[in-house]
């Protein structure tokens, strides 16, 4: 089995050392960076399978690093933050982060999130690996399940793995309403320790990408007081 590589980015050396030790103990290759600028360079040169990215860093902060990395790569990004305010989490997700962990965090929780996000990435086939035969089509929106590809009116839509997984899950169970808690379990792949607003932000990002009018969606629908479902 191919060894997975994780890029750990934090300006606090003791935190980097703890994370690195535990990742290596789990069998991962680990590369590190001490600020956002170095993180961007390492993301481009090391091609990591997952990035653990601190927010508050000198030179270039985690938000800007996340935005720059997301411009070129769909690598899963887990934000590390000492902040607990909603605005910080929301901004991270809006810039393309897949998950977040609030400091201080437990090692078990962090490892669970690393494994879950890598599992989702591993499920995606490489471009050209398979011919798309399992295609879901909904009035201008197509989801190629084999190729992990989404098109809107014939144009390819760039989604993160987490956004794609949420869209596919809802679309394959059309008109079935799911609570935010259940979506965290089914799509994020583990019992979530964090905030159900993770789902709300991901839904908002998806709507901005696949809906003609995100304020009046026709695909990803809200059941007030319950959760979300795919209308199509």
Long-range contacts (C-beta under 8 A, 24 or more apart in sequence): 3-27, 3-28, 3-29, 4-28, 4-29, 4-49, 4-50, 4-118, 5-29, 5-30, 5-31, 5-46, 5-47, 5-48, 5-49, 5-50, 6-30, 6-31, 6-48, 6-49, 6-50, 6-51, 6-52, 6-114, 7-31, 7-32, 7-33, 7-39, 7-42, 7-43, 7-46, 7-48, 7-50, 7-51, 7-52, 8-32, 8-33, 8-52, 9-33, 9-34, 9-35, 9-36, 9-38, 9-39, 9-42, 9-51, 9-52, 9-53, 9-54, 9-57, 9-62, 9-65, 10-34, 10-52, 10-54, 10-57, 10-80, 11-35, 11-54, 11-56, 11-57, 11-58, 12-54, 15-54, 15-80, 15-103, 18-107, 19-52, 19-110, 22-107, 22-110, 22-111, 23-111, 23-114, 26-111, 26-114, 26-115, 28-114, 35-59, 35-60, 36-60, 36-61, 36-62, 36-64, 36-65, 37-65, 39-65, 39-69, 40-65, 40-68, 40-69, 43-69, 43-73, 43-75, 44-72, 48-75, 49-75, 49-76, 49-118, 49-121, 50-75, 50-76, 50-77, 50-78, 50-114, 50-117, 50-118, 50-121, 51-75, 51-76, 51-77, 51-78, 52-78, 52-80, 52-110, 52-114, 53-77, 53-78, 53-79, 53-80, 53-97, 54-79, 54-80, 54-81, 55-79, 55-80, 55-81, 55-82, 55-83, 55-88, 55-92, 56-81, 56-82, 56-83, 62-92, 63-91, 63-92, 63-95, 66-92, 66-95, 66-96, 66-97, 67-95, 67-96, 69-96, 70-95, 70-96, 70-160, 74-158, 74-159, 74-160, 74-161, 75-121, 76-117, 76-118, 76-120, 76-121, 76-160, 76-161, 76-162, 78-113, 78-114, 78-117, 80-105, 86-195, 86-197, 89-195, 89-197, 89-198, 89-201, 90-197, 90-201, 93-198, 93-201, 93-202, 93-205, 94-201, 94-204, 94-205, 96-160, 98-160, 98-161, 98-162, 99-162, 99-188, 99-198, 100-194, 100-198, 101-194, 102-194, 109-193, 112-190, 113-190, 115-190, 116-188, 116-189, 116-190, 117-161, 117-162, 119-189, 120-161, 120-162, 120-165, 120-189, 121-161, 124-148, 124-161, 124-164, 136-168, 136-171, 136-172, 138-171, 138-219, 138-230, 138-232, 139-218, 139-232, 141-210, 141-219, 141-232, 143-167, 143-168, 143-171, 145-172, 150-210, 152-209, 152-210, 157-209, 157-210, 158-209, 159-206, 159-209, 162-187, 162-188, 162-202, 163-202, 163-205, 163-206, 163-209, 166-199, 166-202, 166-203, 166-206, 167-206, 167-210, 167-220, 170-220, 170-228, 170-229, 170-230, 171-219, 171-230, 171-232, 173-230, 174-229, 174-230, 174-231, 174-232, 175-229, 175-230, 175-231, 176-229, 176-230, 177-223, 177-226, 177-227, 177-228, 177-229, 178-227, 178-228, 178-229, 179-226, 179-227, 180-227, 180-228, 182-227, 183-227, 183-228, 199-228, 203-228
